[in-house]
C-alpha cells in the first residue's frame, strides 16, 4: 500500500485495455478518479459497474471504453444516459460492446469474485430475454435437488477504483452509509485504488462492525476531498441532485458534452 | 376536490399497501405510492430500496434509490449483494413494486430496448433489480401511464417476466410466486384474468370511459364482468400526496 497522488495512482494502476470496476451504488462514486482517467486518455477499458451513472457516461463519451458490463444504465430519477445511448445507438465516439446483467447477477458475480470462485450460482433471470443475448448467463441443474440454477462468471477486475470516507495513517479504509458492492469489488480485484475524503489519525468507526478494508488489501490511497461529487459522501456532503438533472441537458448534444468535459475535466479542477 | 389522472394513479396504488407489507420499492411512481401509503394509512409498512436500506422512512421523495436520507432514516442498511441474496432471493419480500417503459397483455415488462436488441431504436436503462423482483417477491404491483406505445400486444424485449408469451410461463418454469397481481394506470386498474392470466380491466377511474382505455391499449383489452369504478381520491389522500410533493419540492428544489 502506498499513499500517492491521483495522477500517479491512475498512471501506475490503471492500464489501457484493463477491466476496470469503479463502484459506489449511488453513494461514494469515484468521480475524481474517473476524471483523471479521462485526462490521461486511457483507452480500450472494459468498464464494469452495476449502475454506469454519469461517471461512465463521461468515460464512454470521451472514448475511454471498449466494453461496458452493467445492470442499469440510466441517470437515476432523471432519465437516459445520453452518451451511453449515443454509443449504442449510433456508435459515437466508437461502438462499444455491452454485457448486460441484472443487479442480482452483478452483485452475486462480485461476491463470487471476492470469494475466489470462477462463477456465481444463484436464482436469476427466470423468464427474462437477457440470457438470449448474453452467453455468459447459463443454467445448470442443482446436483442435490435438480432445480435449475443460474450461473454467471464471477467479476474479478484487473483494477477496482472506489471512493471512501477516510483512511488512517496505516492505510486502513472506512466505508459507511450505503455500502453497495465496494467491499466485494475491492476484494475481487487484482489491484485496488481508493480515493478518500481525508486521511486521519483514528478512523473513528461508528461500530466494531463497520466496513473497514485493511491497508494490506489496497494498493494505493489518494486523498481527494470532494472526490465523489456530484454523488455524495455520507457524513461529509450531500448528493447534488440538481447536477444530476442538469446533466441531462449537458450530455444530450455531443458539442455541449465536449465543451463541458474541456471546461470541467481537461483543465483540472 | 378536483384531482389529476396522475394523482388518481398514485392514490389507487397506495391503497393496495398495508402495515404488514414488506415492499421492495422502485424509484419514481412506485416510490411515490409507497411513501404515500406510509405517510397516510400504513405507517408501519416496511420499505426496502435496492441500495440496501431496510425500513427506510424518508420525509421527502428520493430522486435516486440511494439518496442519503434513505440510509439515514433506515432501520439498517446492508450491502447490495446481501439485499439481493438474503432478503429478495431469500423470500422475505411480500410486494415488489415496479414501473416499466412497456407492458404487454401478459404483464411482461420491458425496460431494456425499443426495437431490436442488437441495433435498438431506443436504448432504455435496462434491468436493474426488476427481473428478480418480478420472480421472488410474493407478488408484484405495476404502476405506469396508460399509452399505446407503453401497452404493446407483445413487448419488444422481456426484461422481467410477467406470465410469458402465452400466460403459462411461470408454471412451466416452476416459479412459486404469484407474479403481477395488479397493474395501476392513470385510466384504470387491471388484473390478470383467472382463466388465462391475460390482463383485464377490473376498475375504471372516475371520469374515464372504456373507449379511452381501448384506444390507448394495443391489444383488444377485455373488461371483467363485474367492472367497478375506482373510488374518488378522498380529500385526505389528496392532501397527503400533495403535501409530500410540496415538501419534496421545497426541500430539494426539484419539480415533482
Interface residues (C-beta under 8 A of the other chain):
Chain A: X25 X26 X27 X50 X51 X70 X71 X72 X73 X74 X76 X77 X78 X80 X81 X84 X85 X88 X89 X100 X101 X102 X103 X104 X107 X108 X110 X111 X122 X123 X124 X125 X126 X127 X128 X129 X130 X133 X147 X148 X177 X178 X179 X180 X181 X183 X184 X232 X234 X238 X239 X241 X242 X244 X245
Chain B: X27 X28 X50 X51 X52 X53 X62 X63 X64 X65 X66 X67 X68 X70 X71 X77 X78 X79 X80 X81 X83 X84 X85 X88 X89 X108 X112 X117 X118 X119 X120 X121 X122 X123 X124 X125 X126 X127 X128 X129 X130 X131 X132 X135 X136 X157 X158 X159 X160 X161 X164 X169 X170 X173 X174 X175 X252 X253 X254
